[in-house]
Amino acid sequence: MRIAVSSDMDEPVARLLVEELRARGHEVRAHGALSPGADPRWAVCSERAARDVAAGEADQAVVCCWTGTGASIAANKVPGVRAALCTDAYTADGARRWNDANVLALSLRLTSAPLLREILDAWFAGGASTDAEDLGNVDHVERLDRGRAAP
């Protein structure tokens, strides 16, 4: 899978994220502080990773900042992106299942190495629900995106 990754800081957990994704066989496209010379501001690098997903250049993305909040907000401004800030495996599983999230947002401050692995395990094990209510909610979010993009 092609995964865009962004971080506004070159923190150990961000480097571990890239290593872990590659070890799991994913192709990683780095943005922000993880890419020498790139703009490391959380709003900018999170947007770039999210645009990779929206444009089909990445299948998913993982965006990181100190709390994860700013990264998730910036990513969610890109139409077609459903970013979820996940601080545990249960939330990551639910985000994939019920929300068909395509961008994982993580806190550099709160995410330890063992927790990162648990979150990634849940994220990649999960898939989108086929339940009619869940599909309807995701469809509604997509309609909101289209309405926001209209003049």
Backbone hydrogen bonds, N-H to C=O, Kabsch-Sander energy under -0.5 kcal/mol:
donor,donor_aa,acceptor,acceptor_aa,energy
3,I,1,M,-0.6
3,I,27,E,-3.3
4,A,60,Q,-2.2
5,V,29,R,-2.8
6,S,62,V,-2.3
7,S,31,H,-1.0
8,D,64,C,-1.0
11,E,9,M,-1.7
15,R,11,E,-2.2
16,L,12,P,-2.6
17,L,13,V,-2.1
18,V,14,A,-1.8
19,E,15,R,-2.3
20,E,16,L,-3.3
21,L,17,L,-2.6
22,R,18,V,-2.3
23,A,19,E,-2.6
24,R,20,E,-1.4
25,G,22,R,-1.8
26,H,21,L,-2.3
27,E,1,M,-2.4
28,V,26,H,-0.6
29,R,3,I,-2.5
30,A,28,V,-0.6
31,H,5,V,-2.2
33,A,7,S,-2.7
34,L,31,H,-1.2
35,S,32,G,-2.2
38,A,35,S,-2.5
45,C,41,R,-2.9
46,S,42,W,-1.9
47,E,43,A,-1.4
48,R,44,V,-2.2
49,A,45,C,-2.0
50,A,46,S,-2.4
51,R,47,E,-2.8
52,D,48,R,-1.6
53,V,49,A,-1.3
54,A,50,A,-2.5
55,A,51,R,-2.4
56,G,53,V,-1.4
57,E,52,D,-2.1
58,A,52,D,-1.6
59,D,2,R,-2.4
60,Q,2,R,-1.5
61,A,102,N,-1.4
62,V,4,A,-2.5
63,V,104,L,-2.6
64,C,6,S,-1.7
65,C,106,L,-1.4
72,S,68,G,-1.9
73,I,69,T,-2.5
74,A,70,G,-2.7
75,A,71,A,-2.3
76,N,72,S,-2.2
77,K,73,I,-0.6
77,K,74,A,-1.1
78,V,75,A,-1.7
81,V,78,V,-2.0
84,A,103,V,-2.5
86,C,84,A,-0.7
86,C,105,A,-2.3
92,A,88,D,-1.8
93,D,89,A,-2.6
94,G,90,Y,-2.4
95,A,91,T,-2.6
96,R,92,A,-1.9
97,R,93,D,-2.6
98,W,94,G,-2.5
99,N,94,G,-0.9
99,N,95,A,-0.7
100,D,96,R,-0.7
101,A,95,A,-2.4
102,N,82,R,-1.4
103,V,82,R,-1.5
104,L,61,A,-2.8
105,A,84,A,-3.0
105,A,103,V,-0.5
106,L,63,V,-2.5
108,L,65,C,-2.6
108,L,106,L,-0.5
109,R,66,W,-2.2
111,T,107,S,-1.5
112,S,110,L,-0.8
116,L,112,S,-2.7
117,R,113,A,-2.0
118,E,114,P,-2.0
119,I,115,L,-2.8
120,L,116,L,-2.7
121,D,117,R,-2.6
122,A,118,E,-2.3
123,W,119,I,-2.9
124,F,120,L,-2.6
125,A,121,D,-1.7
126,G,122,A,-1.6
129,S,97,R,-2.7
135,L,131,D,-2.7
136,G,132,A,-2.4
137,N,133,E,-2.0
138,V,134,D,-2.2
139,D,135,L,-2.5
140,H,136,G,-2.2
141,V,137,N,-2.1
142,E,138,V,-2.2
143,R,139,D,-2.2
144,L,140,H,-2.1
145,D,141,V,-2.1
146,R,142,E,-2.2
147,G,143,R,-2.4
148,R,144,L,-2.1
149,A,145,D,-1.9
150,A,146,R,-0.8
